[in-house]
Amino acid sequence: GLLESASSEIKALRKKSGTDPSAEAPLPWPEHINRIAGENSIDSSALVIGPETPGKVTEQVKEAAFDLQFKQITIRQLVGFLAKLQTGGQPARIDSIEINTVGAEGYLDAKTRLTT
């Protein structure tokens, strides 16, 4: 009834806001990045994830940055990947994008820096 519906809604809101203790723990960033790449049909051999570098640290936030390099992917794959990365369950900020269209027709190489 109404009570069950309200309970379900509260659980959904907690999961969405990240305050549900039963929710899955977030993936380590390299795994999260690889998962999103796979969801966008980016082969693991086409993506190089650089080492984590420290970012800004405050009382509320501890940032980390990653440099990503893509080889021979399509613009659709890149845009889908970046959109999901910015809006998914573990959103990240895209700080820079560099695109190079050298290579096979319709494919590009790209470098991007993201901050978590």
PAMI-634939 format. One record per residue (C-alpha): x, y negated, z negated; chain; residue in three letters. Coordinates in nm, 2 decimals. Example, Ala and Ser with C-alpha at 12.3 -4.5 7.8 and 13.67 -1.06 7.14 Angstrom:
# PAMI-634939
{px 1.23; py 0.45; pz -0.78; cadena A; residuo Ala}
{px 1.37; py 0.11; pz -0.71; cadena A; residuo Ser}
This chain:
# PAMI-634939
{px 0.00; py 0.00; pz 0.00; cadena A; residuo Gly}
{px 0.10; py -0.36; pz -0.06; cadena A; residuo Leu}
{px 0.35; py -0.27; pz -0.33; cadena A; residuo Leu}
{px 0.53; py -0.02; pz -0.10; cadena A; residuo Glu}
{px 0.54; py -0.27; pz 0.18; cadena A; residuo Ser}
{px 0.68; py -0.54; pz -0.05; cadena A; residuo Ala}
{px 0.95; py -0.30; pz -0.17; cadena A; residuo Ser}
{px 1.05; py -0.21; pz 0.18; cadena A; residuo Ser}
{px 1.07; py -0.58; pz 0.28; cadena A; residuo Glu}
{px 1.29; py -0.65; pz -0.03; cadena A; residuo Ile}
{px 1.53; py -0.36; pz 0.07; cadena A; residuo Lys}
{px 1.55; py -0.48; pz 0.43; cadena A; residuo Ala}
{px 1.63; py -0.84; pz 0.31; cadena A; residuo Leu}
{px 1.90; py -0.71; pz 0.07; cadena A; residuo Arg}
{px 2.06; py -0.51; pz 0.34; cadena A; residuo Lys}
{px 2.05; py -0.80; pz 0.58; cadena A; residuo Lys}
{px 2.20; py -1.04; pz 0.32; cadena A; residuo Ser}
{px 2.46; py -0.79; pz 0.20; cadena A; residuo Gly}
{px 2.34; py -0.77; pz -0.16; cadena A; residuo Thr}
{px 2.20; py -0.42; pz -0.14; cadena A; residuo Asp}
{px 2.43; py -0.19; pz -0.35; cadena A; residuo Pro}
{px 2.32; py 0.11; pz -0.15; cadena A; residuo Ser}
{px 2.42; py -0.04; pz 0.18; cadena A; residuo Ala}
{px 2.73; py 0.10; pz 0.35; cadena A; residuo Glu}
{px 3.06; py -0.07; pz 0.28; cadena A; residuo Ala}
{px 3.19; py -0.28; pz 0.56; cadena A; residuo Pro}
{px 3.44; py -0.11; pz 0.79; cadena A; residuo Leu}
{px 3.80; py -0.22; pz 0.79; cadena A; residuo Pro}
{px 3.84; py -0.49; pz 1.06; cadena A; residuo Trp}
{px 4.04; py -0.29; pz 1.31; cadena A; residuo Pro}
{px 3.78; py -0.01; pz 1.30; cadena A; residuo Glu}
{px 3.50; py -0.26; pz 1.33; cadena A; residuo His}
{px 3.66; py -0.43; pz 1.63; cadena A; residuo Ile}
{px 3.72; py -0.09; pz 1.80; cadena A; residuo Asn}
{px 3.35; py 0.01; pz 1.73; cadena A; residuo Arg}
{px 3.22; py -0.31; pz 1.90; cadena A; residuo Ile}
{px 3.46; py -0.26; pz 2.19; cadena A; residuo Ala}
{px 3.32; py 0.09; pz 2.24; cadena A; residuo Gly}
{px 2.97; py -0.04; pz 2.23; cadena A; residuo Glu}
{px 3.06; py -0.27; pz 2.52; cadena A; residuo Asn}
{px 3.23; py 0.01; pz 2.72; cadena A; residuo Ser}
{px 3.58; py -0.12; pz 2.66; cadena A; residuo Ile}
{px 3.82; py 0.17; pz 2.67; cadena A; residuo Asp}
{px 4.05; py 0.19; pz 2.37; cadena A; residuo Ser}
{px 4.35; py 0.18; pz 2.61; cadena A; residuo Ser}
{px 4.23; py -0.16; pz 2.73; cadena A; residuo Ala}
{px 4.24; py -0.33; pz 2.38; cadena A; residuo Leu}
{px 4.54; py -0.40; pz 2.16; cadena A; residuo Val}
{px 4.47; py -0.53; pz 1.81; cadena A; residuo Ile}
{px 4.75; py -0.73; pz 1.66; cadena A; residuo Gly}
{px 4.84; py -0.70; pz 1.29; cadena A; residuo Pro}
{px 4.63; py -0.89; pz 1.04; cadena A; residuo Glu}
{px 4.78; py -1.23; pz 0.95; cadena A; residuo Thr}
{px 4.66; py -1.43; pz 0.64; cadena A; residuo Pro}
{px 4.43; py -1.72; pz 0.70; cadena A; residuo Gly}
{px 4.29; py -1.98; pz 0.47; cadena A; residuo Lys}
{px 4.23; py -1.88; pz 0.11; cadena A; residuo Val}
{px 4.00; py -2.06; pz -0.13; cadena A; residuo Thr}
{px 3.81; py -1.96; pz -0.44; cadena A; residuo Glu}
{px 3.51; py -1.85; pz -0.23; cadena A; residuo Gln}
{px 3.68; py -1.72; pz 0.09; cadena A; residuo Val}
{px 3.99; py -1.52; pz 0.19; cadena A; residuo Lys}
{px 4.03; py -1.53; pz 0.57; cadena A; residuo Glu}
{px 4.24; py -1.30; pz 0.79; cadena A; residuo Ala}
{px 4.32; py -1.35; pz 1.15; cadena A; residuo Ala}
{px 4.37; py -1.10; pz 1.44; cadena A; residuo Phe}
{px 4.51; py -1.15; pz 1.79; cadena A; residuo Asp}
{px 4.33; py -0.93; pz 2.04; cadena A; residuo Leu}
{px 4.46; py -0.85; pz 2.40; cadena A; residuo Gln}
{px 4.23; py -0.70; pz 2.66; cadena A; residuo Phe}
{px 4.36; py -0.55; pz 2.99; cadena A; residuo Lys}
{px 4.15; py -0.51; pz 3.30; cadena A; residuo Gln}
{px 3.80; py -0.55; pz 3.17; cadena A; residuo Ile}
{px 3.50; py -0.73; pz 3.32; cadena A; residuo Thr}
{px 3.37; py -1.07; pz 3.21; cadena A; residuo Ile}
{px 3.04; py -0.89; pz 3.10; cadena A; residuo Arg}
{px 3.24; py -0.66; pz 2.87; cadena A; residuo Gln}
{px 3.43; py -0.96; pz 2.72; cadena A; residuo Leu}
{px 3.12; py -1.17; pz 2.67; cadena A; residuo Val}
{px 2.92; py -0.88; pz 2.52; cadena A; residuo Gly}
{px 3.21; py -0.80; pz 2.28; cadena A; residuo Phe}
{px 3.25; py -1.16; pz 2.17; cadena A; residuo Leu}
{px 2.88; py -1.21; pz 2.12; cadena A; residuo Ala}
{px 2.84; py -0.90; pz 1.91; cadena A; residuo Lys}
{px 3.15; py -0.98; pz 1.71; cadena A; residuo Leu}
{px 3.02; py -1.33; pz 1.62; cadena A; residuo Gln}
{px 2.66; py -1.22; pz 1.53; cadena A; residuo Thr}
{px 2.70; py -0.86; pz 1.40; cadena A; residuo Gly}
{px 2.69; py -0.73; pz 1.05; cadena A; residuo Gly}
{px 3.05; py -0.84; pz 0.99; cadena A; residuo Gln}
{px 3.06; py -1.17; pz 1.18; cadena A; residuo Pro}
{px 3.39; py -1.32; pz 1.28; cadena A; residuo Ala}
{px 3.48; py -1.66; pz 1.42; cadena A; residuo Arg}
{px 3.64; py -1.68; pz 1.77; cadena A; residuo Ile}
{px 3.92; py -1.93; pz 1.74; cadena A; residuo Asp}
{px 4.06; py -1.92; pz 2.10; cadena A; residuo Ser}
{px 4.01; py -1.74; pz 2.43; cadena A; residuo Ile}
{px 4.26; py -1.72; pz 2.71; cadena A; residuo Glu}
{px 4.16; py -1.55; pz 3.04; cadena A; residuo Ile}
{px 4.38; py -1.45; pz 3.32; cadena A; residuo Asn}
{px 4.22; py -1.32; pz 3.64; cadena A; residuo Thr}
{px 4.54; py -1.15; pz 3.78; cadena A; residuo Val}
{px 4.47; py -0.79; pz 3.88; cadena A; residuo Gly}
{px 4.20; py -0.59; pz 4.05; cadena A; residuo Ala}
{px 3.90; py -0.78; pz 4.19; cadena A; residuo Glu}
{px 3.63; py -0.83; pz 3.93; cadena A; residuo Gly}
{px 3.86; py -0.76; pz 3.63; cadena A; residuo Tyr}
{px 4.05; py -0.98; pz 3.40; cadena A; residuo Leu}
{px 4.30; py -0.98; pz 3.12; cadena A; residuo Asp}
{px 4.21; py -1.18; pz 2.81; cadena A; residuo Ala}
{px 4.36; py -1.29; pz 2.48; cadena A; residuo Lys}
{px 4.16; py -1.40; pz 2.18; cadena A; residuo Thr}
{px 4.22; py -1.49; pz 1.82; cadena A; residuo Arg}
{px 3.95; py -1.42; pz 1.57; cadena A; residuo Leu}
{px 3.92; py -1.51; pz 1.20; cadena A; residuo Thr}
{px 3.73; py -1.30; pz 0.96; cadena A; residuo Thr}
